[in-house]
Amino acid sequence: TMFLQMRMNPTPPDPTQAMIFNWMPLIFTFMLASFPAGLVIYWAWNNTLSITQQAVIMKRQGAKIELFDNIKGLFKRKPVQSK
């Protein structure tokens, strides 16, 4: 859910920040592994509600929701640059 929430926003221009945002869900998975299940459920549910809230607000404001475009961009092959 955190991954989807971050994908709703445009990609940060700073490559370091983009890399940190890509690794955050994985890091949080290991950090929350030893916590009680209720906390993990709360965290996941809060992220789900935040995604919904952001989508509703963006739709009402007429902004383009870039979630699907950003997710599709992850799986596109980047062209190989010749040297």
PyMOL Python script that loads the backbone (N, CA, C, O; Angstrom):
from pymol import cmd

cmd.read_pdbstr("""\
ATOM      1  N   THR A   1       0.822  -1.203   0.000  1.00  0.00           N
ATOM      2  CA  THR A   1       0.000   0.000   0.000  1.00  0.00           C
ATOM      3  C   THR A   1       0.860   1.259   0.000  1.00  0.00           C
ATOM      4  O   THR A   1       0.509   2.257  -0.629  1.00  0.00           O
ATOM      5  N   MET A   2       1.967   1.210   0.695  1.00  0.00           N
ATOM      6  CA  MET A   2       2.868   2.369   0.714  1.00  0.00           C
ATOM      7  C   MET A   2       3.454   2.593  -0.681  1.00  0.00           C
ATOM      8  O   MET A   2       3.644   3.730  -1.113  1.00  0.00           O
ATOM      9  N   PHE A   3       3.732   1.505  -1.366  1.00  0.00           N
ATOM     10  CA  PHE A   3       4.266   1.583  -2.724  1.00  0.00           C
ATOM     11  C   PHE A   3       3.274   2.295  -3.650  1.00  0.00           C
ATOM     12  O   PHE A   3       3.659   3.171  -4.425  1.00  0.00           O
ATOM     13  N   LEU A   4       2.001   1.915  -3.562  1.00  0.00           N
ATOM     14  CA  LEU A   4       0.983   2.548  -4.404  1.00  0.00           C
ATOM     15  C   LEU A   4       0.795   4.009  -4.042  1.00  0.00           C
ATOM     16  O   LEU A   4       0.612   4.859  -4.913  1.00  0.00           O
ATOM     17  N   GLN A   5       0.842   4.293  -2.744  1.00  0.00           N
ATOM     18  CA  GLN A   5       0.670   5.670  -2.301  1.00  0.00           C
ATOM     19  C   GLN A   5       1.773   6.565  -2.864  1.00  0.00           C
ATOM     20  O   GLN A   5       1.504   7.692  -3.281  1.00  0.00           O
ATOM     21  N   MET A   6       2.995   6.078  -2.876  1.00  0.00           N
ATOM     22  CA  MET A   6       4.098   6.878  -3.405  1.00  0.00           C
ATOM     23  C   MET A   6       4.021   7.003  -4.926  1.00  0.00           C
ATOM     24  O   MET A   6       4.498   7.990  -5.486  1.00  0.00           O
ATOM     25  N   ARG A   7       3.425   6.013  -5.601  1.00  0.00           N
ATOM     26  CA  ARG A   7       3.312   6.046  -7.055  1.00  0.00           C
ATOM     27  C   ARG A   7       2.246   7.025  -7.531  1.00  0.00           C
ATOM     28  O   ARG A   7       2.214   7.367  -8.713  1.00  0.00           O
ATOM     29  N   MET A   8       1.366   7.486  -6.627  1.00  0.00           N
ATOM     30  CA  MET A   8       0.345   8.454  -7.027  1.00  0.00           C
ATOM     31  C   MET A   8       0.962   9.824  -7.292  1.00  0.00           C
ATOM     32  O   MET A   8       0.382  10.645  -8.001  1.00  0.00           O
ATOM     33  N   ASN A   9       2.121  10.062  -6.728  1.00  0.00           N
ATOM     34  CA  ASN A   9       2.797  11.344  -6.901  1.00  0.00           C
ATOM     35  C   ASN A   9       3.782  11.255  -8.059  1.00  0.00           C
ATOM     36  O   ASN A   9       4.249  10.166  -8.393  1.00  0.00           O
ATOM     37  N   PRO A  10       4.098  12.382  -8.670  1.00  0.00           N
ATOM     38  CA  PRO A  10       5.099  12.368  -9.741  1.00  0.00           C
ATOM     39  C   PRO A  10       6.463  11.907  -9.214  1.00  0.00           C
ATOM     40  O   PRO A  10       6.761  12.049  -8.028  1.00  0.00           O
ATOM     41  N   THR A  11       7.266  11.368 -10.090  1.00  0.00           N
ATOM     42  CA  THR A  11       8.601  10.914  -9.714  1.00  0.00           C
ATOM     43  C   THR A  11       9.451  12.107  -9.289  1.00  0.00           C
ATOM     44  O   THR A  11       9.493  13.117  -9.992  1.00  0.00           O
ATOM     45  N   PRO A  12      10.131  12.001  -8.141  1.00  0.00           N
ATOM     46  CA  PRO A  12      10.983  13.113  -7.707  1.00  0.00           C
ATOM     47  C   PRO A  12      12.126  13.346  -8.696  1.00  0.00           C
ATOM     48  O   PRO A  12      12.662  12.392  -9.261  1.00  0.00           O
ATOM     49  N   PRO A  13      12.500  14.607  -8.906  1.00  0.00           N
ATOM     50  CA  PRO A  13      13.579  14.891  -9.860  1.00  0.00           C
ATOM     51  C   PRO A  13      14.948  14.427  -9.365  1.00  0.00           C
ATOM     52  O   PRO A  13      15.837  14.159 -10.172  1.00  0.00           O
ATOM     53  N   ASP A  14      15.122  14.332  -8.071  1.00  0.00           N
ATOM     54  CA  ASP A  14      16.397  13.907  -7.506  1.00  0.00           C
ATOM     55  C   ASP A  14      16.481  12.379  -7.546  1.00  0.00           C
ATOM     56  O   ASP A  14      15.641  11.718  -6.935  1.00  0.00           O
ATOM     57  N   PRO A  15      17.461  11.793  -8.241  1.00  0.00           N
ATOM     58  CA  PRO A  15      17.551  10.335  -8.346  1.00  0.00           C
ATOM     59  C   PRO A  15      17.759   9.645  -7.001  1.00  0.00           C
ATOM     60  O   PRO A  15      17.278   8.530  -6.797  1.00  0.00           O
ATOM     61  N   THR A  16      18.467  10.294  -6.086  1.00  0.00           N
ATOM     62  CA  THR A  16      18.689   9.700  -4.763  1.00  0.00           C
ATOM     63  C   THR A  16      17.373   9.593  -4.011  1.00  0.00           C
ATOM     64  O   THR A  16      17.087   8.568  -3.392  1.00  0.00           O
ATOM     65  N   GLN A  17      16.581  10.640  -4.065  1.00  0.00           N
ATOM     66  CA  GLN A  17      15.284  10.634  -3.394  1.00  0.00           C
ATOM     67  C   GLN A  17      14.359   9.588  -4.022  1.00  0.00           C
ATOM     68  O   GLN A  17      13.625   8.907  -3.305  1.00  0.00           O
ATOM     69  N   ALA A  18      14.386   9.454  -5.326  1.00  0.00           N
ATOM     70  CA  ALA A  18      13.564   8.451  -6.005  1.00  0.00           C
ATOM     71  C   ALA A  18      13.966   7.045  -5.575  1.00  0.00           C
ATOM     72  O   ALA A  18      13.104   6.191  -5.365  1.00  0.00           O
ATOM     73  N   MET A  19      15.268   6.797  -5.442  1.00  0.00           N
ATOM     74  CA  MET A  19      15.742   5.483  -5.022  1.00  0.00           C
ATOM     75  C   MET A  19      15.311   5.185  -3.582  1.00  0.00           C
ATOM     76  O   MET A  19      14.907   4.064  -3.272  1.00  0.00           O
ATOM     77  N   ILE A  20      15.397   6.186  -2.713  1.00  0.00           N
ATOM     78  CA  ILE A  20      14.976   6.006  -1.321  1.00  0.00           C
ATOM     79  C   ILE A  20      13.491   5.668  -1.270  1.00  0.00           C
ATOM     80  O   ILE A  20      13.084   4.769  -0.534  1.00  0.00           O
ATOM     81  N   PHE A  21      12.673   6.389  -2.052  1.00  0.00           N
ATOM     82  CA  PHE A  21      11.237   6.126  -2.067  1.00  0.00           C
ATOM     83  C   PHE A  21      10.928   4.733  -2.603  1.00  0.00           C
ATOM     84  O   PHE A  21       9.969   4.105  -2.155  1.00  0.00           O
ATOM     85  N   ASN A  22      11.712   4.243  -3.541  1.00  0.00           N
ATOM     86  CA  ASN A  22      11.482   2.903  -4.076  1.00  0.00           C
ATOM     87  C   ASN A  22      11.819   1.821  -3.061  1.00  0.00           C
ATOM     88  O   ASN A  22      11.172   0.773  -3.047  1.00  0.00           O
ATOM     89  N   TRP A  23      12.808   2.047  -2.217  1.00  0.00           N
ATOM     90  CA  TRP A  23      13.232   1.049  -1.233  1.00  0.00           C
ATOM     91  C   TRP A  23      12.451   1.116   0.079  1.00  0.00           C
ATOM     92  O   TRP A  23      12.475   0.161   0.855  1.00  0.00           O
ATOM     93  N   MET A  24      11.755   2.236   0.342  1.00  0.00           N
ATOM     94  CA  MET A  24      11.056   2.399   1.620  1.00  0.00           C
ATOM     95  C   MET A  24      10.051   1.291   1.940  1.00  0.00           C
ATOM     96  O   MET A  24      10.052   0.800   3.069  1.00  0.00           O
ATOM     97  N   PRO A  25       9.188   0.869   0.999  1.00  0.00           N
ATOM     98  CA  PRO A  25       8.245  -0.196   1.346  1.00  0.00           C
ATOM     99  C   PRO A  25       8.941  -1.490   1.774  1.00  0.00           C
ATOM    100  O   PRO A  25       8.482  -2.165   2.695  1.00  0.00           O
ATOM    101  N   LEU A  26      10.031  -1.830   1.120  1.00  0.00           N
ATOM    102  CA  LEU A  26      10.758  -3.042   1.487  1.00  0.00           C
ATOM    103  C   LEU A  26      11.380  -2.909   2.876  1.00  0.00           C
ATOM    104  O   LEU A  26      11.334  -3.847   3.673  1.00  0.00           O
ATOM    105  N   ILE A  27      11.950  -1.763   3.158  1.00  0.00           N
ATOM    106  CA  ILE A  27      12.558  -1.529   4.469  1.00  0.00           C
ATOM    107  C   ILE A  27      11.499  -1.581   5.565  1.00  0.00           C
ATOM    108  O   ILE A  27      11.718  -2.184   6.615  1.00  0.00           O
ATOM    109  N   PHE A  28      10.348  -0.948   5.322  1.00  0.00           N
ATOM    110  CA  PHE A  28       9.273  -0.967   6.314  1.00  0.00           C
ATOM    111  C   PHE A  28       8.745  -2.376   6.531  1.00  0.00           C
ATOM    112  O   PHE A  28       8.331  -2.711   7.641  1.00  0.00           O
ATOM    113  N   THR A  29       8.749  -3.208   5.497  1.00  0.00           N
ATOM    114  CA  THR A  29       8.299  -4.593   5.653  1.00  0.00           C
ATOM    115  C   THR A  29       9.152  -5.314   6.684  1.00  0.00           C
ATOM    116  O   THR A  29       8.620  -5.999   7.558  1.00  0.00           O
ATOM    117  N   PHE A  30      10.464  -5.168   6.592  1.00  0.00           N
ATOM    118  CA  PHE A  30      11.342  -5.825   7.555  1.00  0.00           C
ATOM    119  C   PHE A  30      11.273  -5.171   8.929  1.00  0.00           C
ATOM    120  O   PHE A  30      11.380  -5.852   9.949  1.00  0.00           O
ATOM    121  N   MET A  31      11.095  -3.858   8.958  1.00  0.00           N
ATOM    122  CA  MET A  31      11.000  -3.168  10.248  1.00  0.00           C
ATOM    123  C   MET A  31       9.740  -3.579  11.004  1.00  0.00           C
ATOM    124  O   MET A  31       9.781  -3.748  12.223  1.00  0.00           O
ATOM    125  N   LEU A  32       8.631  -3.738  10.303  1.00  0.00           N
ATOM    126  CA  LEU A  32       7.364  -4.054  10.955  1.00  0.00           C
ATOM    127  C   LEU A  32       7.154  -5.554  11.157  1.00  0.00           C
ATOM    128  O   LEU A  32       6.152  -5.955  11.750  1.00  0.00           O
ATOM    129  N   ALA A  33       8.066  -6.383  10.684  1.00  0.00           N
ATOM    130  CA  ALA A  33       7.891  -7.834  10.788  1.00  0.00           C
ATOM    131  C   ALA A  33       7.814  -8.310  12.233  1.00  0.00           C
ATOM    132  O   ALA A  33       7.114  -9.280  12.522  1.00  0.00           O
ATOM    133  N   SER A  34       8.513  -7.654  13.136  1.00  0.00           N
ATOM    134  CA  SER A  34       8.519  -8.107  14.528  1.00  0.00           C
ATOM    135  C   SER A  34       7.461  -7.409  15.382  1.00  0.00           C
ATOM    136  O   SER A  34       7.330  -7.716  16.567  1.00  0.00           O
ATOM    137  N   PHE A  35       6.714  -6.485  14.806  1.00  0.00           N
ATOM    138  CA  PHE A  35       5.682  -5.772  15.559  1.00  0.00           C
ATOM    139  C   PHE A  35       4.398  -6.600  15.602  1.00  0.00           C
ATOM    140  O   PHE A  35       4.212  -7.498  14.781  1.00  0.00           O
ATOM    141  N   PRO A  36       3.507  -6.299  16.564  1.00  0.00           N
ATOM    142  CA  PRO A  36       2.227  -7.013  16.617  1.00  0.00           C
ATOM    143  C   PRO A  36       1.423  -6.817  15.328  1.00  0.00           C
ATOM    144  O   PRO A  36       1.536  -5.791  14.657  1.00  0.00           O
ATOM    145  N   ALA A  37       0.618  -7.815  15.003  1.00  0.00           N
ATOM    146  CA  ALA A  37      -0.143  -7.795  13.746  1.00  0.00           C
ATOM    147  C   ALA A  37      -1.095  -6.605  13.671  1.00  0.00           C
ATOM    148  O   ALA A  37      -1.334  -6.072  12.587  1.00  0.00           O
ATOM    149  N   GLY A  38      -1.636  -6.186  14.807  1.00  0.00           N
ATOM    150  CA  GLY A  38      -2.568  -5.057  14.819  1.00  0.00           C
ATOM    151  C   GLY A  38      -1.929  -3.787  14.292  1.00  0.00           C
ATOM    152  O   GLY A  38      -2.580  -3.002  13.603  1.00  0.00           O
ATOM    153  N   LEU A  39      -0.671  -3.580  14.608  1.00  0.00           N
ATOM    154  CA  LEU A  39       0.028  -2.389  14.136  1.00  0.00           C
ATOM    155  C   LEU A  39       0.229  -2.444  12.620  1.00  0.00           C
ATOM    156  O   LEU A  39       0.081  -1.436  11.929  1.00  0.00           O
ATOM    157  N   VAL A  40       0.562  -3.605  12.123  1.00  0.00           N
ATOM    158  CA  VAL A  40       0.757  -3.774  10.681  1.00  0.00           C
ATOM    159  C   VAL A  40      -0.573  -3.583   9.945  1.00  0.00           C
ATOM    160  O   VAL A  40      -0.615  -2.956   8.886  1.00  0.00           O
ATOM    161  N   ILE A  41      -1.655  -4.124  10.507  1.00  0.00           N
ATOM    162  CA  ILE A  41      -2.978  -3.945   9.894  1.00  0.00           C
ATOM    163  C   ILE A  41      -3.359  -2.471   9.900  1.00  0.00           C
ATOM    164  O   ILE A  41      -3.874  -1.958   8.907  1.00  0.00           O
ATOM    165  N   TYR A  42      -3.107  -1.785  11.019  1.00  0.00           N
ATOM    166  CA  TYR A  42      -3.394  -0.350  11.110  1.00  0.00           C
ATOM    167  C   TYR A  42      -2.601   0.418  10.051  1.00  0.00           C
ATOM    168  O   TYR A  42      -3.151   1.283   9.369  1.00  0.00           O
ATOM    169  N   TRP A  43      -1.323   0.106   9.914  1.00  0.00           N
ATOM    170  CA  TRP A  43      -0.453   0.798   8.960  1.00  0.00           C
ATOM    171  C   TRP A  43      -0.950   0.587   7.528  1.00  0.00           C
ATOM    172  O   TRP A  43      -1.024   1.534   6.745  1.00  0.00           O
ATOM    173  N   ALA A  44      -1.289  -0.665   7.191  1.00  0.00           N
ATOM    174  CA  ALA A  44      -1.770  -0.972   5.841  1.00  0.00           C
ATOM    175  C   ALA A  44      -3.123  -0.299   5.576  1.00  0.00           C
ATOM    176  O   ALA A  44      -3.343   0.241   4.492  1.00  0.00           O
ATOM    177  N   TRP A  45      -4.023  -0.331   6.557  1.00  0.00           N
ATOM    178  CA  TRP A  45      -5.338   0.285   6.389  1.00  0.00           C
ATOM    179  C   TRP A  45      -5.212   1.804   6.258  1.00  0.00           C
ATOM    180  O   TRP A  45      -5.907   2.415   5.446  1.00  0.00           O
ATOM    181  N   ASN A  46      -4.340   2.406   7.042  1.00  0.00           N
ATOM    182  CA  ASN A  46      -4.117   3.848   6.965  1.00  0.00           C
ATOM    183  C   ASN A  46      -3.593   4.232   5.579  1.00  0.00           C
ATOM    184  O   ASN A  46      -4.028   5.232   5.008  1.00  0.00           O
ATOM    185  N   ASN A  47      -2.672   3.450   5.042  1.00  0.00           N
ATOM    186  CA  ASN A  47      -2.165   3.719   3.692  1.00  0.00           C
ATOM    187  C   ASN A  47      -3.269   3.575   2.649  1.00  0.00           C
ATOM    188  O   ASN A  47      -3.344   4.372   1.713  1.00  0.00           O
ATOM    189  N   THR A  48      -4.125   2.564   2.802  1.00  0.00           N
ATOM    190  CA  THR A  48      -5.230   2.359   1.867  1.00  0.00           C
ATOM    191  C   THR A  48      -6.191   3.544   1.889  1.00  0.00           C
ATOM    192  O   THR A  48      -6.612   4.028   0.838  1.00  0.00           O
ATOM    193  N   LEU A  49      -6.535   4.010   3.087  1.00  0.00           N
ATOM    194  CA  LEU A  49      -7.419   5.170   3.194  1.00  0.00           C
ATOM    195  C   LEU A  49      -6.758   6.427   2.639  1.00  0.00           C
ATOM    196  O   LEU A  49      -7.430   7.263   2.036  1.00  0.00           O
ATOM    197  N   SER A  50      -5.458   6.567   2.836  1.00  0.00           N
ATOM    198  CA  SER A  50      -4.740   7.733   2.303  1.00  0.00           C
ATOM    199  C   SER A  50      -4.734   7.726   0.779  1.00  0.00           C
ATOM    200  O   SER A  50      -4.878   8.779   0.157  1.00  0.00           O
ATOM    201  N   ILE A  51      -4.571   6.558   0.171  1.00  0.00           N
ATOM    202  CA  ILE A  51      -4.610   6.443  -1.288  1.00  0.00           C
ATOM    203  C   ILE A  51      -5.988   6.852  -1.799  1.00  0.00           C
ATOM    204  O   ILE A  51      -6.104   7.605  -2.766  1.00  0.00           O
ATOM    205  N   THR A  52      -7.029   6.348  -1.142  1.00  0.00           N
ATOM    206  CA  THR A  52      -8.397   6.682  -1.538  1.00  0.00           C
ATOM    207  C   THR A  52      -8.664   8.170  -1.384  1.00  0.00           C
ATOM    208  O   THR A  52      -9.230   8.801  -2.276  1.00  0.00           O
ATOM    209  N   GLN A  53      -8.257   8.730  -0.250  1.00  0.00           N
ATOM    210  CA  GLN A  53      -8.462  10.153   0.009  1.00  0.00           C
ATOM    211  C   GLN A  53      -7.749  11.006  -1.042  1.00  0.00           C
ATOM    212  O   GLN A  53      -8.328  11.955  -1.573  1.00  0.00           O
ATOM    213  N   GLN A  54      -6.513  10.672  -1.336  1.00  0.00           N
ATOM    214  CA  GLN A  54      -5.757  11.444  -2.317  1.00  0.00           C
ATOM    215  C   GLN A  54      -6.380  11.327  -3.705  1.00  0.00           C
ATOM    216  O   GLN A  54      -6.430  12.311  -4.443  1.00  0.00           O
ATOM    217  N   ALA A  55      -6.851  10.144  -4.065  1.00  0.00           N
ATOM    218  CA  ALA A  55      -7.478   9.957  -5.376  1.00  0.00           C
ATOM    219  C   ALA A  55      -8.761  10.777  -5.490  1.00  0.00           C
ATOM    220  O   ALA A  55      -9.015  11.390  -6.527  1.00  0.00           O
ATOM    221  N   VAL A  56      -9.571  10.793  -4.430  1.00  0.00           N
ATOM    222  CA  VAL A  56     -10.822  11.561  -4.453  1.00  0.00           C
ATOM    223  C   VAL A  56     -10.531  13.052  -4.569  1.00  0.00           C
ATOM    224  O   VAL A  56     -11.162  13.748  -5.365  1.00  0.00           O
ATOM    225  N   ILE A  57      -9.590  13.540  -3.789  1.00  0.00           N
ATOM    226  CA  ILE A  57      -9.248  14.967  -3.830  1.00  0.00           C
ATOM    227  C   ILE A  57      -8.704  15.349  -5.203  1.00  0.00           C
ATOM    228  O   ILE A  57      -9.087  16.378  -5.760  1.00  0.00           O
ATOM    229  N   MET A  58      -7.813  14.522  -5.751  1.00  0.00           N
ATOM    230  CA  MET A  58      -7.242  14.833  -7.064  1.00  0.00           C
ATOM    231  C   MET A  58      -8.316  14.812  -8.148  1.00  0.00           C
ATOM    232  O   MET A  58      -8.297  15.642  -9.058  1.00  0.00           O
ATOM    233  N   LYS A  59      -9.251  13.867  -8.054  1.00  0.00           N
ATOM    234  CA  LYS A  59     -10.316  13.779  -9.051  1.00  0.00           C
ATOM    235  C   LYS A  59     -11.230  14.998  -8.968  1.00  0.00           C
ATOM    236  O   LYS A  59     -11.636  15.537  -9.997  1.00  0.00           O
ATOM    237  N   ARG A  60     -11.555  15.434  -7.759  1.00  0.00           N
ATOM    238  CA  ARG A  60     -12.412  16.616  -7.586  1.00  0.00           C
ATOM    239  C   ARG A  60     -11.736  17.884  -8.095  1.00  0.00           C
ATOM    240  O   ARG A  60     -12.404  18.792  -8.590  1.00  0.00           O
ATOM    241  N   GLN A  61     -10.423  17.947  -7.976  1.00  0.00           N
ATOM    242  CA  GLN A  61      -9.684  19.125  -8.429  1.00  0.00           C
ATOM    243  C   GLN A  61      -9.381  19.077  -9.927  1.00  0.00           C
ATOM    244  O   GLN A  61      -8.882  20.048 -10.496  1.00  0.00           O
ATOM    245  N   GLY A  62      -9.682  17.950 -10.556  1.00  0.00           N
ATOM    246  CA  GLY A  62      -9.442  17.818 -11.989  1.00  0.00           C
ATOM    247  C   GLY A  62      -8.005  17.469 -12.337  1.00  0.00           C
ATOM    248  O   GLY A  62      -7.606  17.559 -13.498  1.00  0.00           O
ATOM    249  N   ALA A  63      -7.229  17.071 -11.343  1.00  0.00           N
ATOM    250  CA  ALA A  63      -5.832  16.701 -11.589  1.00  0.00           C
ATOM    251  C   ALA A  63      -5.765  15.273 -12.123  1.00  0.00           C
ATOM    252  O   ALA A  63      -6.598  14.430 -11.793  1.00  0.00           O
ATOM    253  N   LYS A  64      -4.767  15.025 -12.946  1.00  0.00           N
ATOM    254  CA  LYS A  64      -4.574  13.683 -13.489  1.00  0.00           C
ATOM    255  C   LYS A  64      -3.971  12.799 -12.408  1.00  0.00           C
ATOM    256  O   LYS A  64      -2.986  13.168 -11.769  1.00  0.00           O
ATOM    257  N   ILE A  65      -4.563  11.640 -12.210  1.00  0.00           N
ATOM    258  CA  ILE A  65      -4.036  10.680 -11.244  1.00  0.00           C
ATOM    259  C   ILE A  65      -2.995   9.844 -11.978  1.00  0.00           C
ATOM    260  O   ILE A  65      -3.328   9.090 -12.892  1.00  0.00           O
ATOM    261  N   GLU A  66      -1.753   9.977 -11.580  1.00  0.00           N
ATOM    262  CA  GLU A  66      -0.643   9.363 -12.307  1.00  0.00           C
ATOM    263  C   GLU A  66      -0.272   7.978 -11.791  1.00  0.00           C
ATOM    264  O   GLU A  66       0.792   7.459 -12.129  1.00  0.00           O
ATOM    265  N   LEU A  67      -1.126   7.379 -10.983  1.00  0.00           N
ATOM    266  CA  LEU A  67      -0.806   6.094 -10.374  1.00  0.00           C
ATOM    267  C   LEU A  67      -0.528   5.027 -11.424  1.00  0.00           C
ATOM    268  O   LEU A  67       0.509   4.366 -11.376  1.00  0.00           O
ATOM    269  N   PHE A  68      -1.446   4.854 -12.371  1.00  0.00           N
ATOM    270  CA  PHE A  68      -1.289   3.781 -13.348  1.00  0.00           C
ATOM    271  C   PHE A  68      -0.143   4.062 -14.315  1.00  0.00           C
ATOM    272  O   PHE A  68       0.568   3.141 -14.719  1.00  0.00           O
ATOM    273  N   ASP A  69       0.039   5.320 -14.686  1.00  0.00           N
ATOM    274  CA  ASP A  69       1.157   5.673 -15.567  1.00  0.00           C
ATOM    275  C   ASP A  69       2.493   5.409 -14.883  1.00  0.00           C
ATOM    276  O   ASP A  69       3.430   4.914 -15.510  1.00  0.00           O
ATOM    277  N   ASN A  70       2.579   5.739 -13.603  1.00  0.00           N
ATOM    278  CA  ASN A  70       3.823   5.519 -12.868  1.00  0.00           C
ATOM    279  C   ASN A  70       4.114   4.031 -12.693  1.00  0.00           C
ATOM    280  O   ASN A  70       5.269   3.611 -12.774  1.00  0.00           O
ATOM    281  N   ILE A  71       3.077   3.236 -12.455  1.00  0.00           N
ATOM    282  CA  ILE A  71       3.292   1.793 -12.295  1.00  0.00           C
ATOM    283  C   ILE A  71       3.684   1.170 -13.636  1.00  0.00           C
ATOM    284  O   ILE A  71       4.569   0.316 -13.685  1.00  0.00           O
ATOM    285  N   LYS A  72       3.029   1.594 -14.729  1.00  0.00           N
ATOM    286  CA  LYS A  72       3.396   1.077 -16.059  1.00  0.00           C
ATOM    287  C   LYS A  72       4.840   1.431 -16.399  1.00  0.00           C
ATOM    288  O   LYS A  72       5.544   0.644 -17.032  1.00  0.00           O
ATOM    289  N   GLY A  73       5.275   2.605 -15.982  1.00  0.00           N
ATOM    290  CA  GLY A  73       6.637   3.045 -16.259  1.00  0.00           C
ATOM    291  C   GLY A  73       7.692   2.179 -15.593  1.00  0.00           C
ATOM    292  O   GLY A  73       8.826   2.100 -16.065  1.00  0.00           O
ATOM    293  N   LEU A  74       7.321   1.530 -14.495  1.00  0.00           N
ATOM    294  CA  LEU A  74       8.272   0.649 -13.812  1.00  0.00           C
ATOM    295  C   LEU A  74       8.622  -0.571 -14.652  1.00  0.00           C
ATOM    296  O   LEU A  74       9.740  -1.081 -14.583  1.00  0.00           O
ATOM    297  N   PHE A  75       7.663  -1.036 -15.445  1.00  0.00           N
ATOM    298  CA  PHE A  75       7.847  -2.280 -16.173  1.00  0.00           C
ATOM    299  C   PHE A  75       8.276  -2.081 -17.622  1.00  0.00           C
ATOM    300  O   PHE A  75       8.503  -3.054 -18.341  1.00  0.00           O
ATOM    301  N   LYS A  76       8.387  -0.836 -18.051  1.00  0.00           N
ATOM    302  CA  LYS A  76       8.853  -0.575 -19.412  1.00  0.00           C
ATOM    303  C   LYS A  76      10.359  -0.745 -19.473  1.00  0.00           C
ATOM    304  O   LYS A  76      11.089  -0.352 -18.563  1.00  0.00           O
ATOM    305  N   ARG A  77      10.799  -1.334 -20.556  1.00  0.00           N
ATOM    306  CA  ARG A  77      12.245  -1.477 -20.747  1.00  0.00           C
ATOM    307  C   ARG A  77      12.820  -0.153 -21.188  1.00  0.00           C
ATOM    308  O   ARG A  77      12.278   0.523 -22.063  1.00  0.00           O
ATOM    309  N   LYS A  78      13.906   0.199 -20.579  1.00  0.00           N
ATOM    310  CA  LYS A  78      14.582   1.429 -20.960  1.00  0.00           C
ATOM    311  C   LYS A  78      15.532   1.116 -22.107  1.00  0.00           C
ATOM    312  O   LYS A  78      16.203   0.084 -22.089  1.00  0.00           O
ATOM    313  N   PRO A  79      15.598   1.989 -23.102  1.00  0.00           N
ATOM    314  CA  PRO A  79      16.493   1.721 -24.235  1.00  0.00           C
ATOM    315  C   PRO A  79      17.953   1.703 -23.789  1.00  0.00           C
ATOM    316  O   PRO A  79      18.375   2.484 -22.936  1.00  0.00           O
ATOM    317  N   VAL A  80      18.694   0.803 -24.381  1.00  0.00           N
ATOM    318  CA  VAL A  80      20.116   0.688 -24.068  1.00  0.00           C
ATOM    319  C   VAL A  80      20.854   1.802 -24.791  1.00  0.00           C
ATOM    320  O   VAL A  80      20.703   1.986 -25.998  1.00  0.00           O
ATOM    321  N   GLN A  81      21.643   2.531 -24.044  1.00  0.00           N
ATOM    322  CA  GLN A  81      22.390   3.631 -24.641  1.00  0.00           C
ATOM    323  C   GLN A  81      23.734   3.116 -25.130  1.00  0.00           C
ATOM    324  O   GLN A  81      24.467   2.456 -24.393  1.00  0.00           O
ATOM    325  N   SER A  82      24.043   3.421 -26.365  1.00  0.00           N
ATOM    326  CA  SER A  82      25.338   3.007 -26.902  1.00  0.00           C
ATOM    327  C   SER A  82      26.400   4.013 -26.488  1.00  0.00           C
ATOM    328  O   SER A  82      26.131   5.202 -26.320  1.00  0.00           O
ATOM    329  N   LYS A  83      27.595   3.509 -26.332  1.00  0.00           N
ATOM    330  CA  LYS A  83      28.694   4.371 -25.874  1.00  0.00           C
ATOM    331  C   LYS A  83      29.517   4.866 -27.014  1.00  0.00           C
ATOM    332  O   LYS A  83      30.481   5.602 -26.805  1.00  0.00           O
TER     333      LYS A  83
END
""", "prot")
cmd.dss("prot")
cmd.show_as("cartoon", "prot")
cmd.util.cbc("prot")
cmd.orient("prot")
